[in-house]
Amino acid sequence: EDKVVQSPLSLVVHEGDTVTLNCSYEVTNFRSLLWYKQEKKAPTFLFMLTSSGIEKKSGRLSSILDKKELFSILNITATQTGDSAVYLCAVSDFIQGAQKLVFGQGTRLTINP
Amino acid sequence: DVKVTQSSRYLVKRTGEKVFLECVQDMDHENMFWYRQDPGLGLRLIYFSYDVKMKEKGDIPEGYSVSREKKERFSLILESASTNQTSMYLCASSVTSTGGWEKLFFGSGTQLSVL
């Protein structure tokens, strides 16, 4: 059975700290791994990773994929209160003739001023 | 910017009622999805559609049906609402390109309570 596991489930840090969120996966036919940020209701796209070892970067956020060890990390440096959100990891798989995204439970990140 | 609009933010229904959740996207995306989100369980796929009048079951289709009569609109139907269908429902759309189909654009969600 496909599985995407995120850790930690919840994290509280102070503004300015650096955080690392983890995502491990077990899927049958991996194609890509995606990170989304969910602040209020609608998740918004952050990164899509398909190749091992290539870091994707956007401002203070960065992410990397390890296809051998089946995990990805999302780093946020110099955190701000606006980074408070649930971060979702999703992995695409090809199951029974259909492509699907399998989501993890999410990591709830709280940044205190 | 892509806009995915869900018709209601909050909905309260009674057990046994037929419930319609509507989703409209304005970017001519061929792929549309319905997920439910529950604490501790993440997003789970209910149904998806790759084209007009086409539908595929996701991981938890029981108790739900869908309709896609027009490309921009994907409706989720709860035939006879039950209390275990109380949840946040998220609609999403995407376009299939050389870069893939996985970059989903989500609506703001509908929090459904079934009493």
Interface residues (C-beta under 8 A of the other chain):
Chain A: V4 R31 S32 L34 Y36 K40 K41 A42 P43 T44 F45 M48 T50 L88 A90 S92 A98 Q99 K100 L101 F103 G104 Q105 G106
Chain B: V4 R9 F33 Y35 G40 L41 G42 L43 R44 L45 F48 E56 G58 D59 M88 L90 G99 G100 W101 E102 K103 L104 F105 F106 G107 S108 G109
